[in-house]
Amino acid sequence: MNKEREAPPARRNEAGTCPAAETPAPLRLAELVVGELAPVSLTVAPGEILCLSGPSGSGKSRLLRAIADLDAHGGEIWLGELCQSRVKGHCWRGWVMLVPADSQW
């Protein structure tokens, strides 16, 4: 089942800018659902290196695009104490970036 994420109102500080992100902070996926992929839960500690591998079309890029807030998804993604669904997209993408192998530009 693919649940589209409903974005709650973004939290903003008094200056109207992005909240401060804890640096460095663990990245945590909690029951992340993207397309037909099974729910994914994991934590990546600061400085930890994680490898995603699988055949073409298995969902590697869709998972990474969801983490970077570029594709709709279900579940929650956390960076330290900040939840992706509670901050504006441009703030999240300033902390979590996707650099694809083929930029398509």
N, C-alpha and C positions, 0 to 999 in steps of 0.2 A: 504494500500500500504506500503510495507516495503522497505525503501530506505537504502541502505548500506552507511555507513559514509565513505566519502573519506577523508583520513587524510592529511591535508596540512603539509608542512614542519614544523618540531618542532622548536620552538624558543629556543635558547640556549644563556646563558650569555657568557661573554668573556672567562671564565674559562672552558666552555664546560660542565658545570654541570646543574642540574635542576634549574629553576628559583625559587626564594623564594616565598613560599605560605604565604598569609596573615593568621595570626593565632590569634584568631579563625576567621573563615569566613563562611558566609552562603553558603549552597549548593543549587543551583538553577537548576531545570530541565525546559527546554523550548521546548515544543512540542516533547518530547522524544517518539520515536516509536520503539518498540521492537516486532518483530514477528507480530502476529495478534492483539496485544493490541492496544486499542485506544490511541491517543497521550496523554501524561501525562505532565502537567506543575505544578510545585509547588516550594516553597522555604522552606527550613528547616534552621531556625536560629541557630547560635551557642548555644549549650546547650539544644536545643529543642529535645524532644523525639517523634518519629513518629512510629506508629504501622502499619504494612501492614498485612492485613488478607484476607483470601479468601480460597475457596476450592482448593484441590489438582489440579494442572495443570492450574491454573488461571493466572499464569505469575509473581508471586511474586519474585521467584528466578531469572527469566530472567531479570526483571527490576533491581534488585540489582546487578546482574552480569554486566549489561550494565553500571550502575553508576560506578562500579569498573573497567571499561574498559576491561572486560573479554569476552563480547559478542558484536557483531556488532549491530548498532542501527542507527536511524535517529534522527534528532533534535540536540540540544546542551545541554551540562552539564557544569555548571560553579561552581567553588569553589572561592568565592570572585570575583576577577577580572581575574582569570585564566580560560580559556576555555579548556575543555578536548581535543578538536580536535587540539589544537595548542601546546600541550606539548607532549613529549615522554611518551609512556605507562608506563615505569618504574618510571618516575617522578610522574605521576598521581597516580599510585598504592602505592606510598610512602605516599601520603596524604589521599587517599580514599581507605579504605580496606574493604574487605568482609570476615567475619568470619562465614562460614556456620555451621548450626546445626550438619550436618554430613560431616566431612572433606573428606570422601572417600579416605583417605590415608591408 
